[in-house]
Amino acid sequence: MYTTNQILFPHTIILRLRSTRGEVFAALVDRVAAAGEESDECLAFMLVMVRLNGCMICETDSFRAMRGCEPCAVQTLRRYKGPDEELLAAFSSALDEIRSYQSRQGRSGTVGAA
């Protein structure tokens, strides 16, 4: 009944979102994918998607959870009314948040780096 999905937005579907928006968003997806799974960029992108998709309030028995994370993310991005530049600004803000958190924790660069 349930698809194989995650509780929060998974990094494994980032590349599959490349064609959902315009060139600016596609370039952002390429940047994040090239940076790697444990990079600050990947974390920031995932944070933006968690916020956009409403992952924090998604219930495992909800319709969108049953459909899976990828269809939910694709639908969210296609329905997003703002320009790609707004998504890029949200990404930049999330990246600043990630790096600020890491600096407070004495980390930099990638997750788990000491």
N, CA and C atoms as a LAMMPS dump frame, in Angstrom:
ITEM: TIMESTEP
0
ITEM: NUMBER OF ATOMS
342
ITEM: BOX BOUNDS ff ff ff
-5.0000000000000000e+02 5.0000000000000000e+02
-5.0000000000000000e+02 5.0000000000000000e+02
-5.0000000000000000e+02 5.0000000000000000e+02
ITEM: ATOMS id mol type element x y z
1 1 1 N 0.821 -1.188 0
2 1 2 C 0 0 0
3 1 3 C 0.866 1.253 0
4 2 1 N 1.889 1.29 0.844
5 2 2 C 2.755 2.459 0.923
6 2 3 C 3.91 2.33 -0.054
7 3 1 N 4.319 3.462 -0.591
8 3 2 C 5.519 3.483 -1.407
9 3 3 C 6.729 3.472 -0.481
10 4 1 N 7.884 3.185 -1.029
11 4 2 C 9.1 3.276 -0.236
12 4 3 C 9.49 4.745 -0.207
13 5 1 N 9.349 5.36 0.953
14 5 2 C 9.671 6.773 1.064
15 5 3 C 10.254 7.072 2.43
16 6 1 N 10.642 8.297 2.604
17 6 2 C 11.275 8.761 3.829
18 6 3 C 10.281 9.575 4.64
19 7 1 N 10.667 9.899 5.856
20 7 2 C 9.837 10.762 6.685
21 7 3 C 10.052 12.229 6.279
22 8 1 N 11.295 12.594 5.982
23 8 2 C 11.635 13.931 5.511
24 8 3 C 12.2 13.824 4.101
25 9 1 N 12.259 14.94 3.406
26 9 2 C 12.735 14.972 2.03
27 9 3 C 14.094 14.279 1.889
28 10 1 N 14.201 13.25 1.049
29 10 2 C 15.462 12.519 0.889
30 10 3 C 16.356 13.107 -0.202
31 11 1 N 17.646 13.054 0.028
32 11 2 C 18.6 13.569 -0.958
33 11 3 C 18.569 12.757 -2.248
34 12 1 N 18.105 11.517 -2.189
35 12 2 C 18.142 10.629 -3.358
36 12 3 C 17.272 11.099 -4.518
37 13 1 N 16.346 12.005 -4.288
38 13 2 C 15.471 12.445 -5.38
39 13 3 C 15.824 13.825 -5.917
40 14 1 N 16.863 14.426 -5.395
41 14 2 C 17.215 15.789 -5.82
42 14 3 C 17.385 15.889 -7.329
43 15 1 N 18.171 15.018 -7.928
44 15 2 C 18.402 15.094 -9.377
45 15 3 C 17.125 14.918 -10.186
46 16 1 N 16.18 14.164 -9.669
47 16 2 C 14.922 13.937 -10.391
48 16 3 C 14.03 15.17 -10.422
49 17 1 N 14.38 16.188 -9.65
50 17 2 C 13.597 17.424 -9.622
51 17 3 C 14.118 18.459 -10.615
52 18 1 N 15.194 18.155 -11.288
53 18 2 C 15.883 19.11 -12.168
54 18 3 C 14.958 19.766 -13.193
55 19 1 N 14.068 19.011 -13.784
56 19 2 C 13.244 19.541 -14.878
57 19 3 C 11.894 20.1 -14.414
58 20 1 N 11.697 20.239 -13.114
59 20 2 C 10.401 20.713 -12.63
60 20 3 C 10.232 22.223 -12.725
61 21 1 N 11.32 22.952 -12.825
62 21 2 C 11.283 24.416 -12.873
63 21 3 C 12.119 24.89 -14.059
64 22 1 N 12.592 26.121 -13.996
65 22 2 C 13.36 26.708 -15.087
66 22 3 C 14.856 26.459 -14.973
67 23 1 N 15.596 27.231 -15.769
68 23 2 C 17.05 27.058 -15.858
69 23 3 C 17.774 27.387 -14.557
70 24 1 N 17.303 28.39 -13.835
71 24 2 C 17.943 28.777 -12.57
72 24 3 C 17.841 27.626 -11.571
73 25 1 N 16.663 27.024 -11.492
74 25 2 C 16.472 25.905 -10.575
75 25 3 C 17.284 24.69 -11.031
76 26 1 N 17.312 24.435 -12.325
77 26 2 C 18.094 23.31 -12.853
78 26 3 C 19.576 23.483 -12.515
79 27 1 N 20.083 24.712 -12.605
80 27 2 C 21.481 24.986 -12.252
81 27 3 C 21.722 24.754 -10.767
82 28 1 N 20.742 25.112 -9.94
83 28 2 C 20.857 24.875 -8.506
84 28 3 C 20.91 23.378 -8.216
85 29 1 N 20.045 22.614 -8.852
86 29 2 C 20.045 21.158 -8.674
87 29 3 C 21.393 20.581 -9.098
88 30 1 N 21.929 21.038 -10.218
89 30 2 C 23.246 20.567 -10.682
90 30 3 C 24.332 20.894 -9.656
91 31 1 N 24.28 22.091 -9.104
92 31 2 C 25.264 22.518 -8.093
93 31 3 C 25.199 21.616 -6.861
94 32 1 N 23.982 21.365 -6.396
95 32 2 C 23.783 20.544 -5.202
96 32 3 C 24.225 19.104 -5.465
97 33 1 N 23.859 18.576 -6.61
98 33 2 C 24.228 17.195 -6.938
99 33 3 C 25.745 17.039 -7.049
100 34 1 N 26.408 18.037 -7.617
101 34 2 C 27.862 17.981 -7.764
102 34 3 C 28.571 18.1 -6.418
103 35 1 N 27.937 18.77 -5.469
104 35 2 C 28.554 18.986 -4.161
105 35 3 C 28.597 17.716 -3.317
106 36 1 N 27.683 16.817 -3.548
107 36 2 C 27.696 15.563 -2.805
108 36 3 C 26.682 15.511 -1.682
109 37 1 N 26.378 14.303 -1.293
110 37 2 C 25.32 14.01 -0.324
111 37 3 C 25.546 14.627 1.05
112 38 1 N 26.769 14.733 1.499
113 38 2 C 27.053 15.234 2.847
114 38 3 C 27.499 16.695 2.873
115 39 1 N 27.306 17.384 1.782
116 39 2 C 27.739 18.776 1.696
117 39 3 C 26.734 19.732 2.339
118 40 1 N 27.232 20.904 2.664
119 40 2 C 26.36 21.97 3.172
120 40 3 C 25.268 22.296 2.155
121 41 1 N 25.631 22.279 0.878
122 41 2 C 24.678 22.6 -0.186
123 41 3 C 23.529 21.601 -0.22
124 42 1 N 23.854 20.325 -0.067
125 42 2 C 22.813 19.294 -0.063
126 42 3 C 21.894 19.486 1.135
127 43 1 N 22.472 19.72 2.298
128 43 2 C 21.662 19.959 3.491
129 43 3 C 20.757 21.169 3.327
130 44 1 N 21.291 22.239 2.761
131 44 2 C 20.505 23.458 2.563
132 44 3 C 19.354 23.208 1.589
133 45 1 N 19.621 22.494 0.515
134 45 2 C 18.572 22.183 -0.46
135 45 3 C 17.489 21.336 0.202
136 46 1 N 17.913 20.341 0.965
137 46 2 C 16.95 19.484 1.655
138 46 3 C 16.115 20.294 2.647
139 47 1 N 16.731 21.235 3.349
140 47 2 C 16.017 22.081 4.29
141 47 3 C 14.956 22.921 3.57
142 48 1 N 15.314 23.485 2.43
143 48 2 C 14.349 24.26 1.64
144 48 3 C 13.175 23.376 1.229
145 49 1 N 13.48 22.178 0.765
146 49 2 C 12.413 21.286 0.318
147 49 3 C 11.545 20.812 1.485
148 50 1 N 12.139 20.556 2.638
149 50 2 C 11.358 20.184 3.826
150 50 3 C 10.372 21.295 4.157
151 51 1 N 10.84 22.516 4.081
152 51 2 C 9.971 23.657 4.383
153 51 3 C 8.891 23.845 3.321
154 52 1 N 9.263 23.774 2.054
155 52 2 C 8.288 23.953 0.97
156 52 3 C 7.234 22.855 0.965
157 53 1 N 7.691 21.617 1.128
158 53 2 C 6.783 20.472 1.056
159 53 3 C 5.922 20.307 2.301
160 54 1 N 6.331 20.926 3.398
161 54 2 C 5.617 20.734 4.652
162 54 3 C 5.883 19.364 5.258
163 55 1 N 7.098 18.873 5.088
164 55 2 C 7.457 17.533 5.572
165 55 3 C 7.26 17.372 7.077
166 56 1 N 7.428 18.448 7.837
167 56 2 C 7.337 18.344 9.289
168 56 3 C 5.922 18.011 9.774
169 57 1 N 4.931 18.322 8.967
170 57 2 C 3.557 18.022 9.368
171 57 3 C 2.953 16.87 8.561
172 58 1 N 3.748 16.246 7.728
173 58 2 C 3.271 15.121 6.917
174 58 3 C 3.114 13.891 7.815
175 59 1 N 1.97 13.295 7.782
176 59 2 C 1.683 12.09 8.567
177 59 3 C 1.887 10.862 7.689
178 60 1 N 2.41 9.798 8.259
179 60 2 C 2.711 8.599 7.47
180 60 3 C 1.472 7.976 6.84
181 61 1 N 0.29 8.26 7.365
182 61 2 C -0.926 7.709 6.778
183 61 3 C -1.682 8.719 5.911
184 62 1 N -1.047 9.866 5.622
185 62 2 C -1.692 10.869 4.774
186 62 3 C -1.583 10.466 3.307
187 63 1 N -2.451 11.051 2.495
188 63 2 C -2.449 10.746 1.066
189 63 3 C -1.101 11.053 0.43
190 64 1 N -0.538 12.207 0.754
191 64 2 C 0.735 12.568 0.108
192 64 3 C 1.872 11.67 0.567
193 65 1 N 1.85 11.215 1.814
194 65 2 C 2.877 10.277 2.276
195 65 3 C 2.723 8.939 1.564
196 66 1 N 1.508 8.518 1.356
197 66 2 C 1.277 7.252 0.654
198 66 3 C 1.745 7.326 -0.799
199 67 1 N 1.641 8.498 -1.413
200 67 2 C 2.12 8.676 -2.792
201 67 3 C 3.636 8.652 -2.849
202 68 1 N 4.275 9.216 -1.827
203 68 2 C 5.729 9.239 -1.773
204 68 3 C 6.296 10.64 -1.856
205 69 1 N 7.563 10.756 -1.508
206 69 2 C 8.238 12.053 -1.438
207 69 3 C 8.455 12.694 -2.809
208 70 1 N 8.823 11.889 -3.787
209 70 2 C 9.09 12.475 -5.099
210 70 3 C 7.844 13.11 -5.719
211 71 1 N 6.715 12.416 -5.798
212 71 2 C 5.522 13.07 -6.351
213 71 3 C 5.109 14.311 -5.555
214 72 1 N 5.275 14.26 -4.245
215 72 2 C 4.944 15.415 -3.407
216 72 3 C 5.842 16.598 -3.764
217 73 1 N 7.149 16.358 -3.869
218 73 2 C 8.099 17.428 -4.187
219 73 3 C 7.852 17.991 -5.586
220 74 1 N 7.607 17.12 -6.549
221 74 2 C 7.337 17.569 -7.922
222 74 3 C 6.085 18.444 -7.947
223 75 1 N 5.033 17.998 -7.281
224 75 2 C 3.798 18.776 -7.243
225 75 3 C 4.017 20.118 -6.563
226 76 1 N 4.739 20.129 -5.455
227 76 2 C 5.009 21.372 -4.733
228 76 3 C 5.768 22.352 -5.616
229 77 1 N 6.799 21.88 -6.291
230 77 2 C 7.606 22.761 -7.148
231 77 3 C 6.813 23.263 -8.347
232 78 1 N 5.969 22.432 -8.913
233 78 2 C 5.162 22.868 -10.059
234 78 3 C 4.093 23.875 -9.656
235 79 1 N 3.606 23.766 -8.426
236 79 2 C 2.581 24.695 -7.942
237 79 3 C 3.168 25.985 -7.387
238 80 1 N 4.461 25.998 -7.129
239 80 2 C 5.103 27.174 -6.551
240 80 3 C 4.963 28.345 -7.519
241 81 1 N 4.386 29.424 -7.061
242 81 2 C 4.075 30.562 -7.928
243 81 3 C 5.22 31.551 -8.108
244 82 1 N 6.167 31.551 -7.194
245 82 2 C 7.274 32.502 -7.281
246 82 3 C 8.283 32.11 -8.353
247 83 1 N 9.153 33.046 -8.704
248 83 2 C 10.196 32.744 -9.684
249 83 3 C 11.29 31.865 -9.064
250 84 1 N 12.086 31.259 -9.912
251 84 2 C 13.19 30.416 -9.458
252 84 3 C 14.17 31.191 -8.577
253 85 1 N 14.273 32.484 -8.834
254 85 2 C 15.178 33.309 -8.029
255 85 3 C 14.77 33.314 -6.552
256 86 1 N 13.468 33.214 -6.267
257 86 2 C 13.016 33.117 -4.877
258 86 3 C 13.476 31.811 -4.243
259 87 1 N 13.428 30.742 -5.014
260 87 2 C 13.91 29.452 -4.509
261 87 3 C 15.416 29.504 -4.271
262 88 1 N 16.136 30.18 -5.163
263 88 2 C 17.571 30.343 -4.994
264 88 3 C 17.874 31.178 -3.748
265 89 1 N 17.076 32.205 -3.501
266 89 2 C 17.249 33.02 -2.294
267 89 3 C 16.95 32.199 -1.041
268 90 1 N 15.924 31.358 -1.091
269 90 2 C 15.612 30.48 0.043
270 90 3 C 16.753 29.504 0.283
271 91 1 N 17.345 29.008 -0.798
272 91 2 C 18.5 28.116 -0.687
273 91 3 C 19.678 28.845 -0.042
274 92 1 N 19.954 30.05 -0.487
275 92 2 C 21.069 30.831 0.074
276 92 3 C 20.857 31.089 1.563
277 93 1 N 19.637 31.402 1.939
278 93 2 C 19.312 31.629 3.344
279 93 3 C 19.494 30.343 4.154
280 94 1 N 19.031 29.223 3.619
281 94 2 C 19.18 27.933 4.302
282 94 3 C 20.656 27.553 4.418
283 95 1 N 21.438 27.851 3.383
284 95 2 C 22.868 27.568 3.418
285 95 3 C 23.547 28.379 4.513
286 96 1 N 23.154 29.644 4.65
287 96 2 C 23.674 30.48 5.739
288 96 3 C 23.299 29.887 7.104
289 97 1 N 22.055 29.407 7.229
290 97 2 C 21.619 28.794 8.489
291 97 3 C 22.45 27.557 8.818
292 98 1 N 22.664 26.716 7.829
293 98 2 C 23.44 25.481 8.02
294 98 3 C 24.856 25.83 8.47
295 99 1 N 25.472 26.758 7.769
296 99 2 C 26.857 27.128 8.091
297 99 3 C 26.955 27.82 9.447
298 100 1 N 25.978 28.615 9.789
299 100 2 C 25.959 29.267 11.096
300 100 3 C 25.842 28.218 12.202
301 101 1 N 24.957 27.274 12.005
302 101 2 C 24.799 26.202 12.986
303 101 3 C 26.104 25.419 13.136
304 102 1 N 26.717 25.089 12.012
305 102 2 C 27.962 24.325 12.064
306 102 3 C 29.071 25.1 12.756
307 103 1 N 29.135 26.395 12.529
308 103 2 C 30.187 27.183 13.183
309 103 3 C 29.954 27.252 14.685
310 104 1 N 28.685 27.304 15.108
311 104 2 C 28.38 27.285 16.543
312 104 3 C 28.738 25.935 17.17
313 105 1 N 28.671 24.879 16.358
314 105 2 C 28.983 23.544 16.842
315 105 3 C 30.46 23.19 16.655
316 106 1 N 31.224 24.12 16.061
317 106 2 C 32.638 23.884 15.827
318 106 3 C 32.919 23.016 14.612
319 107 1 N 31.988 23.032 13.665
320 107 2 C 32.134 22.227 12.437
321 107 3 C 32.145 23.136 11.227
322 108 1 N 32.673 22.602 10.14
323 108 2 C 32.573 23.31 8.861
324 108 3 C 32.746 22.337 7.729
325 109 1 N 32.228 22.718 6.558
326 109 2 C 32.427 21.925 5.346
327 109 3 C 31.386 20.874 5.093
328 110 1 N 31.375 19.795 5.838
329 110 2 C 30.418 18.73 5.622
330 110 3 C 29.844 18.26 6.945
331 111 1 N 28.782 17.532 6.842
332 111 2 C 28.138 16.999 8.037
333 111 3 C 29.105 16.059 8.735
334 112 1 N 29.189 16.183 10.024
335 112 2 C 30.022 15.285 10.793
336 112 3 C 31.498 15.638 10.799
337 113 1 N 31.898 16.669 10.041
338 113 2 C 33.297 17.081 10.031
339 113 3 C 33.612 17.732 11.365
340 114 1 N 34.761 17.446 11.89
341 114 2 C 35.111 18.039 13.186
342 114 3 C 36.116 19.129 13.034
